[in-house]
Amino acid sequence: MTFDITIPVLNEEATLAENIGILHQFLLQHFPNQDQWKIIIADNGSTDRTQEIAQQLDKEHKAVQYLKVPRRGVGLALKTSWGQSQADIVGYMDLDLATDLQHFLEVYQIINEQDYDIVYGSRLHKNAQVINRPLKREIASRGFNFLLKTYLNVGFSDGMCGFKFLKRSVYPVLHKAGAENDGWFFSTELLVTAEWLGFKLYELPVKWTDDISSSKVKIVSLAKRYINSMINLKKKKPQV
């Protein structure tokens, strides 16, 4: 099966070359045929040297592609990338590589051999290993996921983890069902709409190392946007 891994980026000149290099080397080691995969650097509004560095990586590596997204938004970056993909599997991870890359080998096997539609990482699974996560982020994450479970009546444990992969054939169906947010909430919408529609979801407990220095997340403003997004998404729930 072919696959695309999208890396949404915004002003990441400091770590872009190093971390894309780490990911590229890992994939090359385990999937030597570079016609099988691509790393898509989805630049959604950078104003530093991110574009210059990403374009250079695109030139240097056959399996690295630079994608210019018209405006800011992680969801928009993913929708733009997946909407033009021809791969069997699409997905994304964060540039900081917080999720241990070995988990991708599990993802590939689960979708390819066990025929799951979506595999998503969970930091809140009982078997997950979370390192360096600040207390306020842990509380915020658990609070948000509690709201998801109670308000949207879903069963997954971690809607916000930046490590999700799915069959590309499933994406248009989820998008039509309500996975359309341009921001961070898009990642959660994928799981919610997939549950609503009865797709096969696999929850993968992950080893996650939090990179405190690189985080751009502002918890209070993000929480307000998430709650509004949850309200809007619930209106789209199919009536049984």
DRENLOKE-581836 format. One record per atom (N, C-alpha, C): x, y, z; residue number from 1; atom name. Coordinates in steps of 0.05 Angstrom, whole numbers, m for minus. Layout:
<rs>
{r {X,Y,Z},NUM,CA};
...
</rs>
This chain:
<rs>
{r {17,m24,0},1,N};
{r {0,0,0},1,CA};
{r {17,25,0},1,C};
{r {9,45,m15},2,N};
{r {24,70,m15},2,CA};
{r {13,88,7},2,C};
{r {29,107,16},3,N};
{r {20,125,37},3,CA};
{r {33,153,35},3,C};
{r {18,173,44},4,N};
{r {28,200,46},4,CA};
{r {27,208,75},4,C};
{r {48,219,86},5,N};
{r {48,230,113},5,CA};
{r {50,261,110},5,C};
{r {30,274,119},6,N};
{r {29,303,117},6,CA};
{r {40,315,144},6,C};
{r {57,335,141},7,N};
{r {68,349,164},7,CA};
{r {59,378,162},7,C};
{r {38,387,177},8,N};
{r {30,415,176},8,CA};
{r {52,432,189},8,C};
{r {59,454,176},9,N};
{r {80,471,188},9,CA};
{r {72,501,187},9,C};
{r {81,516,207},10,N};
{r {77,544,208},10,CA};
{r {100,557,223},10,C};
{r {117,570,208},11,N};
{r {141,584,219},11,CA};
{r {159,564,235},11,C};
{r {169,544,221},12,N};
{r {184,522,233},12,CA};
{r {213,521,224},12,C};
{r {224,545,217},13,N};
{r {251,545,205},13,CA};
{r {272,532,224},13,C};
{r {268,533,250},14,N};
{r {288,524,269},14,CA};
{r {292,494,268},14,C};
{r {270,479,264},15,N};
{r {271,450,267},15,CA};
{r {263,435,242},15,C};
{r {255,449,221},16,N};
{r {244,436,197},16,CA};
{r {263,416,184},16,C};
{r {286,425,177},17,N};
{r {305,408,162},17,CA};
{r {314,384,179},17,C};
{r {319,388,205},18,N};
{r {328,366,222},18,CA};
{r {307,345,225},18,C};
{r {282,353,231},19,N};
{r {262,334,237},19,CA};
{r {251,320,212},19,C};
{r {249,334,190},20,N};
{r {241,321,165},20,CA};
{r {263,301,157},20,C};
{r {288,308,163},21,N};
{r {310,289,157},21,CA};
{r {308,264,174},21,C};
{r {300,267,199},22,N};
{r {297,243,217},22,CA};
{r {274,225,206},22,C};
{r {252,238,199},23,N};
{r {229,222,189},23,CA};
{r {236,209,163},23,C};
{r {249,224,145},24,N};
{r {256,213,119},24,CA};
{r {275,189,122},24,C};
{r {295,191,139},25,N};
{r {313,169,143},25,CA};
{r {299,144,155},25,C};
{r {280,149,173},26,N};
{r {265,127,185},26,CA};
{r {249,112,164},26,C};
{r {234,127,148},27,N};
{r {218,115,127},27,CA};
{r {235,101,106},27,C};
{r {257,112,99},28,N};
{r {275,100,79},28,CA};
{r {286,74,89},28,C};
{r {291,72,115},29,N};
{r {301,48,127},29,CA};
{r {280,25,126},29,C};
{r {255,32,131},30,N};
{r {234,12,133},30,CA};
{r {218,8,107},30,C};
{r {219,28,90},31,N};
{r {205,26,64},31,CA};
{r {224,36,42},31,C};
{r {243,20,34},32,N};
{r {264,28,16},32,CA};
{r {254,38,m12},32,C};
{r {231,29,m20},33,N};
{r {220,38,m46},33,CA};
{r {207,65,m42},33,C};
{r {220,86,m52},34,N};
{r {210,113,m48},34,CA};
{r {186,120,m66},34,C};
{r {179,102,m84},35,N};
{r {154,105,m99},35,CA};
{r {129,98,m82},35,C};
{r {135,86,m59},36,N};
{r {113,77,m42},36,CA};
{r {102,99,m23},36,C};
{r {118,120,m19},37,N};
{r {110,139,2},37,CA};
{r {119,168,m4},37,C};
{r {107,187,9},38,N};
{r {115,215,7},38,CA};
{r {112,228,34},38,C};
{r {130,247,40},39,N};
{r {126,265,62},39,CA};
{r {117,292,50},39,C};
{r {94,301,58},40,N};
{r {83,326,48},40,CA};
{r {87,348,69},40,C};
{r {103,368,63},41,N};
{r {106,390,81},41,CA};
{r {85,411,73},41,C};
{r {64,413,89},42,N};
{r {41,430,83},42,CA};
{r {44,456,98},42,C};
{r {54,476,84},43,N};
{r {60,502,96},43,CA};
{r {35,520,95},43,C};
{r {24,525,119},44,N};
{r {0,541,120},44,CA};
{r {5,569,132},44,C};
{r {19,585,116},45,N};
{r {22,613,123},45,CA};
{r {47,622,136},45,C};
{r {69,608,133},46,N};
{r {94,615,145},46,CA};
{r {105,641,134},46,C};
{r {117,657,152},47,N};
{r {129,682,144},47,CA};
{r {159,683,149},47,C};
{r {171,661,159},48,N};
{r {200,659,163},48,CA};
{r {212,644,139},48,C};
{r {233,630,144},49,N};
{r {247,616,122},49,CA};
{r {237,587,117},49,C};
{r {213,581,129},50,N};
{r {202,554,126},50,CA};
{r {199,546,96},50,C};
{r {188,564,80},51,N};
{r {184,557,52},51,CA};
{r {210,552,38},51,C};
{r {230,569,42},52,N};
{r {256,565,29},52,CA};
{r {268,538,37},52,C};
{r {267,532,63},53,N};
{r {279,507,72},53,CA};
{r {264,483,61},53,C};
{r {237,485,62},54,N};
{r {220,462,52},54,CA};
{r {224,457,22},54,C};
{r {227,479,7},55,N};
{r {231,476,m22},55,CA};
{r {258,463,m28},55,C};
{r {278,469,m11},56,N};
{r {304,456,m14},56,CA};
{r {303,426,m8},56,C};
{r {287,419,13},57,N};
{r {284,391,20},57,CA};
{r {269,377,m3},57,C};
{r {250,390,m15},58,N};
{r {235,379,m38},58,CA};
{r {254,373,m61},58,C};
{r {274,390,m66},59,N};
{r {293,386,m87},59,CA};
{r {312,363,m81},59,C};
{r {320,361,m55},60,N};
{r {340,342,m47},60,CA};
{r {330,313,m46},60,C};
{r {304,310,m39},61,N};
{r {293,284,m33},61,CA};
{r {269,277,m52},61,C};
{r {271,255,m65},62,N};
{r {250,246,m83},62,CA};
{r {223,244,m69},62,C};
{r {223,235,m45},63,N};
{r {198,229,m31},63,CA};
{r {188,252,m12},63,C};
{r {200,275,m15},64,N};
{r {191,298,0},64,CA};
{r {179,319,m19},64,C};
{r {155,328,m11},65,N};
{r {141,347,m29},65,CA};
{r {133,372,m12},65,C};
{r {138,395,m23},66,N};
{r {129,420,m11},66,CA};
{r {102,428,m21},66,C};
{r {83,435,m3},67,N};
{r {56,442,m11},67,CA};
{r {50,469,2},67,C};
{r {44,489,m14},68,N};
{r {36,515,m4},68,CA};
{r {6,516,0},68,C};
{r {m2,521,25},69,N};
{r {m31,523,32},69,CA};
{r {m38,553,32},69,C};
{r {m62,560,20},70,N};
{r {m68,588,16},70,CA};
{r {m70,605,41},70,C};
{r {m77,593,64},71,N};
{r {m78,609,88},71,CA};
{r {m74,591,113},71,C};
{r {m73,603,136},72,N};
{r {m67,588,160},72,CA};
{r {m90,569,168},72,C};
{r {m82,547,180},73,N};
{r {m102,528,190},73,CA};
{r {m92,499,186},73,C};
{r {m89,484,208},74,N};
{r {m80,457,206},74,CA};
{r {m100,440,191},74,C};
{r {m126,443,197},75,N};
{r {m146,429,182},75,CA};
{r {m145,434,152},75,C};
{r {m142,459,146},76,N};
{r {m140,467,117},76,CA};
{r {m116,454,104},76,C};
{r {m93,453,119},77,N};
{r {m69,441,108},77,CA};
{r {m74,411,102},77,C};
{r {m87,397,120},78,N};
{r {m92,369,117},78,CA};
{r {m112,364,94},78,C};
{r {m133,380,93},79,N};
{r {m153,377,72},79,CA};
{r {m141,382,44},79,C};
{r {m124,402,43},80,N};
{r {m111,409,17},80,CA};
{r {m93,386,9},80,C};
{r {m77,375,28},81,N};
{r {m59,353,21},81,CA};
{r {m74,328,14},81,C};
{r {m93,320,30},82,N};
{r {m107,295,26},82,CA};
{r {m125,296,1},82,C};
{r {m135,320,m4},83,N};
{r {m153,324,m27},83,CA};
{r {m140,319,m54},83,C};
{r {m113,322,m54},84,N};
{r {m99,318,m80},84,CA};
{r {m82,292,m79},84,C};
{r {m83,277,m57},85,N};
{r {m67,253,m55},85,CA};
{r {m78,230,m72},85,C};
{r {m60,213,m81},86,N};
{r {m67,189,m96},86,CA};
{r {m59,164,m80},86,C};
{r {m50,168,m55},87,N};
{r {m41,145,m39},87,CA};
{r {m64,129,m28},87,C};
{r {m57,104,m20},88,N};
{r {m78,87,m7},88,CA};
{r {m83,96,21},88,C};
{r {m63,105,35},89,N};
{r {m65,114,63},89,CA};
{r {m56,143,65},89,C};
{r {m71,160,79},90,N};
{r {m63,187,85},90,CA};
{r {m64,191,115},90,C};
{r {m49,210,124},91,N};
{r {m48,216,153},91,CA};
{r {m29,238,159},91,C};
{r {m26,243,185},92,N};
{r {m8,264,192},92,CA};
{r {5,259,219},92,C};
{r {27,273,224},93,N};
{r {39,274,250},93,CA};
{r {51,302,253},93,C};
{r {56,310,277},94,N};
{r {67,337,283},94,CA};
{r {97,337,277},94,C};
{r {107,361,268},95,N};
{r {135,363,261},95,CA};
{r {153,357,285},95,C};
{r {145,362,309},96,N};
{r {163,356,332},96,CA};
{r {167,326,337},96,C};
{r {153,309,321},97,N};
{r {156,280,323},97,CA};
{r {152,271,352},97,C};
{r {133,283,365},98,N};
{r {127,276,393},98,CA};
{r {119,246,396},98,C};
{r {105,236,376},99,N};
{r {98,207,377},99,CA};
{r {121,191,366},99,C};
{r {129,170,381},100,N};
{r {151,153,373},100,CA};
{r {146,142,345},100,C};
{r {165,145,327},101,N};
{r {162,137,299},101,CA};
{r {157,108,295},101,C};
{r {165,91,314},102,N};
{r {160,63,312},102,CA};
{r {130,56,310},102,C};
{r {114,74,321},103,N};
{r {85,70,320},103,CA};
{r {74,70,291},103,C};
{r {89,83,273},104,N};
{r {79,84,246},104,CA};
{r {79,56,233},104,C};
{r {99,40,241},105,N};
{r {100,12,231},105,CA};
{r {75,m3,240},105,C};
{r {66,2,264},106,N};
{r {41,m10,274},106,CA};
{r {18,0,258},106,C};
{r {17,25,253},107,N};
{r {m5,37,237},107,CA};
{r {m7,23,210},107,C};
{r {15,21,196},108,N};
{r {16,9,169},108,CA};
{r {5,m19,170},108,C};
{r {14,m34,190},109,N};
{r {6,m62,192},109,CA};
{r {m24,m65,198},109,C};
{r {m34,m47,216},110,N};
{r {m62,m49,224},110,CA};
{r {m81,m42,201},110,C};
{r {m74,m22,185},111,N};
{r {m91,m15,162},111,CA};
{r {m87,m35,139},111,C};
{r {m63,m43,134},112,N};
{r {m57,m60,111},112,CA};
{r {m66,m89,116},112,C};
{r {m62,m100,140},113,N};
{r {m67,m128,145},113,CA};
{r {m93,m133,160},113,C};
{r {m101,m114,177},114,N};
{r {m125,m118,193},114,CA};
{r {m149,m103,183},114,C};
{r {m145,m87,162},115,N};
{r {m166,m74,147},115,CA};
{r {m182,m54,164},115,C};
{r {m169,m40,182},116,N};
{r {m182,m18,197},116,CA};
{r {m183,6,178},116,C};
{r {m204,23,182},117,N};
{r {m207,47,166},117,CA};
{r {m190,70,177},117,C};
{r {m188,72,203},118,N};
{r {m173,94,216},118,CA};
{r {m157,83,239},118,C};
{r {m132,92,242},119,N};
{r {m116,87,266},119,CA};
{r {m108,113,278},119,C};
{r {m113,117,303},120,N};
{r {m107,142,316},120,CA};
{r {m92,138,342},120,C};
{r {m72,155,347},121,N};
{r {m57,153,371},121,CA};
{r {m72,164,395},121,C};
{r {m67,152,418},122,N};
{r {m79,161,443},122,CA};
{r {m58,163,465},122,C};
{r {m57,187,477},123,N};
{r {m40,191,500},123,CA};
{r {m54,185,526},123,C};
{r {m80,181,524},124,N};
{r {m97,176,548},124,CA};
{r {m105,147,552},124,C};
{r {m96,130,533},125,N};
{r {m100,101,536},125,CA};
{r {m84,91,560},125,C};
{r {m94,71,574},126,N};
{r {m80,61,598},126,CA};
{r {m52,51,592},126,C};
{r {m47,43,567},127,N};
{r {m21,32,560},127,CA};
{r {m3,53,547},127,C};
{r {m12,78,545},128,N};
{r {5,99,533},128,CA};
{r {27,107,552},128,C};
{r {49,117,541},129,N};
{r {71,127,557},129,CA};
{r {75,157,549},129,C};
{r {70,175,568},130,N};
{r {72,203,563},130,CA};
{r {95,215,579},130,C};
{r {113,229,566},131,N};
{r {137,240,578},131,CA};
{r {137,270,576},131,C};
{r {144,284,598},132,N};
{r {148,313,599},132,CA};
{r {123,329,594},132,C};
{r {99,318,599},133,N};
{r {75,332,593},133,CA};
{r {68,350,618},133,C};
{r {66,376,614},134,N};
{r {59,394,636},134,CA};
{r {32,388,647},134,C};
{r {28,392,673},135,N};
{r {3,386,687},135,CA};
{r {m20,401,674},135,C};
{r {m17,426,667},136,N};
{r {m39,442,657},136,CA};
{r {m49,431,630},136,C};
{r {m30,421,614},137,N};
{r {m37,409,588},137,CA};
{r {m52,382,593},137,C};
{r {m42,367,612},138,N};
{r {m55,341,618},138,CA};
{r {m84,346,627},138,C};
{r {m88,365,645},139,N};
{r {m115,371,655},139,CA};
{r {m133,381,632},139,C};
{r {m122,399,616},140,N};
{r {m138,410,593},140,CA};
{r {m145,388,574},140,C};
{r {m127,370,568},141,N};
{r {m132,348,549},141,CA};
{r {m154,329,560},141,C};
{r {m151,322,585},142,N};
{r {m171,304,597},142,CA};
{r {m199,317,598},142,C};
{r {m199,343,604},143,N};
{r {m224,358,606},143,CA};
{r {m237,360,579},143,C};
{r {m222,366,558},144,N};
{r {m233,367,531},144,CA};
{r {m244,341,522},144,C};
{r {m229,319,527},145,N};
{r {m239,293,518},145,CA};
{r {m263,284,534},145,C};
{r {m265,292,559},146,N};
{r {m289,286,575},146,CA};
{r {m313,300,562},146,C};
{r {m310,325,554},147,N};
{r {m332,340,541},147,CA};
{r {m340,326,515},147,C};
{r {m320,317,500},148,N};
{r {m326,303,475},148,CA};
{r {m343,278,480},148,C};
{r {m336,262,500},149,N};
{r {m350,238,506},149,CA};
{r {m379,243,515},149,C};
{r {m382,263,531},150,N};
{r {m408,268,543},150,CA};
{r {m426,284,524},150,C};
{r {m415,303,510},151,N};
{r {m432,320,493},151,CA};
{r {m437,308,465},151,C};
{r {m416,295,454},152,N};
{r {m419,283,427},152,CA};
{r {m423,253,428},152,C};
{r {m422,242,452},153,N};
{r {m428,213,456},153,CA};
{r {m410,196,439},153,C};
{r {m383,199,442},154,N};
{r {m364,183,427},154,CA};
{r {m348,167,447},154,C};
{r {m334,146,436},155,N};
{r {m320,128,454},155,CA};
{r {m290,130,454},155,C};
{r {m278,144,435},156,N};
{r {m249,146,434},156,CA};
{r {m238,163,457},156,C};
{r {m213,157,465},157,N};
{r {m203,170,489},157,CA};
{r {m188,196,484},157,C};
{r {m177,200,460},158,N};
{r {m160,223,456},158,CA};
{r {m165,234,427},158,C};
{r {m181,255,426},159,N};
{r {m188,266,400},159,CA};
{r {m167,286,390},159,C};
{r {m148,294,407},160,N};
{r {m130,316,399},160,CA};
{r {m102,306,392},160,C};
{r {m96,281,396},161,N};
{r {m68,272,390},161,CA};
{r {m61,275,361},161,C};
{r {m38,287,356},162,N};
{r {m30,294,329},162,CA};
{r {m17,270,314},162,C};
{r {m31,248,312},163,N};
{r {m21,224,300},163,CA};
{r {m45,207,291},163,C};
{r {m53,212,266},164,N};
{r {m77,198,255},164,CA};
{r {m73,190,226},164,C};
{r {m82,166,220},165,N};
{r {m79,155,193},165,CA};
{r {m105,141,184},165,C};
{r {m112,143,159},166,N};
{r {m137,131,149},166,CA};
{r {m134,123,120},166,C};
{r {m151,105,112},167,N};
{r {m153,98,83},167,CA};
{r {m162,124,69},167,C};
{r {m149,130,47},168,N};
{r {m156,154,32},168,CA};
{r {m185,153,22},168,C};
{r {m194,129,16},169,N};
{r {m221,126,5},169,CA};
{r {m243,134,25},169,C};
{r {m235,134,51},170,N};
{r {m254,141,72},170,CA};
{r {m256,171,76},170,C};
{r {m235,186,69},171,N};
{r {m234,215,75},171,CA};
{r {m257,230,63},171,C};
{r {m264,227,37},172,N};
{r {m286,243,26},172,CA};
{r {m312,239,40},172,C};
{r {m317,215,50},173,N};
{r {m342,209,64},173,CA};
{r {m342,223,91},173,C};
{r {m320,223,105},174,N};
{r {m318,237,131},174,CA};
{r {m321,267,127},174,C};
{r {m308,278,106},175,N};
{r {m310,306,100},175,CA};
{r {m339,315,95},175,C};
{r {m353,299,80},176,N};
{r {m381,305,74},176,CA};
{r {m398,304,99},176,C};
{r {m391,286,117},177,N};
{r {m406,282,142},177,CA};
{r {m401,303,163},177,C};
{r {m380,320,159},178,N};
{r {m376,342,178},178,CA};
{r {m347,346,186},178,C};
{r {m328,331,175},179,N};
{r {m299,335,181},179,CA};
{r {m289,356,162},179,C};
{r {m293,382,169},180,N};
{r {m288,403,150},180,CA};
{r {m275,428,163},180,C};
{r {m270,427,189},181,N};
{r {m259,450,202},181,CA};
{r {m231,457,191},181,C};
{r {m225,483,188},182,N};
{r {m199,491,178},182,CA};
{r {m177,491,200},182,C};
{r {m185,489,225},183,N};
{r {m166,491,247},183,CA};
{r {m159,464,259},183,C};
{r {m150,464,284},184,N};
{r {m142,440,298},184,CA};
{r {m165,421,302},184,C};
{r {m189,431,304},185,N};
{r {m212,413,310},185,CA};
{r {m217,393,288},185,C};
{r {m207,397,264},186,N};
{r {m210,378,242},186,CA};
{r {m201,351,250},186,C};
{r {m179,349,265},187,N};
{r {m169,323,274},187,CA};
{r {m189,308,291},187,C};
{r {m204,322,307},188,N};
{r {m224,310,324},188,CA};
{r {m249,303,307},188,C};
{r {m256,320,289},189,N};
{r {m279,315,272},189,CA};
{r {m276,289,256},189,C};
{r {m252,282,248},190,N};
{r {m248,257,234},190,CA};
{r {m257,233,250},190,C};
{r {m250,233,276},191,N};
{r {m258,211,293},191,CA};
{r {m288,211,299},191,C};
{r {m298,234,305},192,N};
{r {m327,236,311},192,CA};
{r {m344,226,288},192,C};
{r {m339,237,264},193,N};
{r {m355,229,241},193,CA};
{r {m351,200,234},193,C};
{r {m327,190,238},194,N};
{r {m321,161,233},194,CA};
{r {m338,143,251},194,C};
{r {m339,151,277},195,N};
{r {m356,136,296},195,CA};
{r {m385,137,288},195,C};
{r {m395,161,281},196,N};
{r {m423,164,273},196,CA};
{r {m430,146,250},196,C};
{r {m411,143,231},197,N};
{r {m417,128,207},197,CA};
{r {m410,98,209},197,C};
{r {m399,90,232},198,N};
{r {m394,62,236},198,CA};
{r {m369,51,223},198,C};
{r {m349,68,218},199,N};
{r {m324,58,207},199,CA};
{r {m308,44,229},199,C};
{r {m288,27,220},200,N};
{r {m272,12,239},200,CA};
{r {m249,29,248},200,C};
{r {m249,36,274},201,N};
{r {m228,53,286},201,CA};
{r {m210,36,305},201,C};
{r {m184,42,303},202,N};
{r {m165,28,321},202,CA};
{r {m151,49,338},202,C};
{r {m154,46,364},203,N};
{r {m141,64,383},203,CA};
{r {m113,53,391},203,C};
{r {m93,68,384},204,N};
{r {m65,59,388},204,CA};
{r {m52,74,411},204,C};
{r {m47,61,433},205,N};
{r {m32,74,455},205,CA};
{r {m4,81,446},205,C};
{r {4,106,450},206,N};
{r {30,115,439},206,CA};
{r {49,123,461},206,C};
{r {75,122,454},207,N};
{r {95,135,470},207,CA};
{r {98,164,459},207,C};
{r {93,183,477},208,N};
{r {91,211,469},208,CA};
{r {110,227,486},208,C};
{r {128,242,474},209,N};
{r {147,259,488},209,CA};
{r {140,288,482},209,C};
{r {129,302,501},210,N};
{r {120,330,497},210,CA};
{r {144,348,494},210,C};
{r {142,364,473},211,N};
{r {163,385,468},211,CA};
{r {152,412,477},211,C};
{r {157,418,502},212,N};
{r {146,442,514},212,CA};
{r {155,467,500},212,C};
{r {180,468,491},213,N};
{r {192,492,480},213,CA};
{r {179,499,453},213,C};
{r {169,480,438},214,N};
{r {159,485,411},214,CA};
{r {129,490,410},214,C};
{r {115,487,432},215,N};
{r {86,490,431},215,CA};
{r {77,519,426},215,C};
{r {58,521,408},216,N};
{r {46,547,403},216,CA};
{r {17,548,413},216,C};
{r {9,528,427},217,N};
{r {m19,525,435},217,CA};
{r {m25,543,459},217,C};
{r {m47,559,456},218,N};
{r {m57,576,478},218,CA};
{r {m83,563,488},218,C};
{r {m81,551,511},219,N};
{r {m102,533,520},219,CA};
{r {m130,546,522},219,C};
{r {m132,570,534},220,N};
{r {m158,583,538},220,CA};
{r {m171,589,512},220,C};
{r {m157,603,494},221,N};
{r {m169,610,469},221,CA};
{r {m176,585,452},221,C};
{r {m159,565,454},222,N};
{r {m164,540,439},222,CA};
{r {m189,526,450},222,C};
{r {m192,526,477},223,N};
{r {m216,514,489},223,CA};
{r {m241,527,480},223,C};
{r {m241,553,478},224,N};
{r {m265,567,469},224,CA};
{r {m272,559,440},224,C};
{r {m252,558,423},225,N};
{r {m257,550,395},225,CA};
{r {m267,522,393},225,C};
{r {m256,504,410},226,N};
{r {m263,476,409},226,CA};
{r {m292,472,418},226,C};
{r {m300,486,439},227,N};
{r {m328,484,448},227,CA};
{r {m347,493,427},227,C};
{r {m342,516,414},228,N};
{r {m359,525,393},228,CA};
{r {m360,505,370},228,C};
{r {m337,493,364},229,N};
{r {m336,474,342},229,CA};
{r {m352,449,349},229,C};
{r {m351,440,374},230,N};
{r {m367,417,383},230,CA};
{r {m396,422,379},230,C};
{r {m405,446,386},231,N};
{r {m433,454,383},231,CA};
{r {m441,453,354},231,C};
{r {m424,464,336},232,N};
{r {m430,464,308},232,CA};
{r {m430,435,296},232,C};
{r {m412,419,306},233,N};
{r {m410,392,295},233,CA};
{r {m434,375,303},233,C};
{r {m444,379,328},234,N};
{r {m467,363,337},234,CA};
{r {m491,368,320},234,C};
{r {m494,392,309},235,N};
{r {m517,398,291},235,CA};
{r {m517,381,266},235,C};
{r {m493,371,259},236,N};
{r {m490,355,234},236,CA};
{r {m494,325,239},236,C};
{r {m498,317,264},237,N};
{r {m501,289,271},237,CA};
{r {m525,277,257},237,C};
{r {m521,255,243},238,N};
{r {m544,242,230},238,CA};
{r {m565,233,250},238,C};
{r {m590,238,244},239,N};
{r {m612,230,261},239,CA};
{r {m620,202,255},239,C};
{r {m620,185,276},240,N};
{r {m627,157,273},240,CA};
{r {m657,153,277},240,C};
</rs>
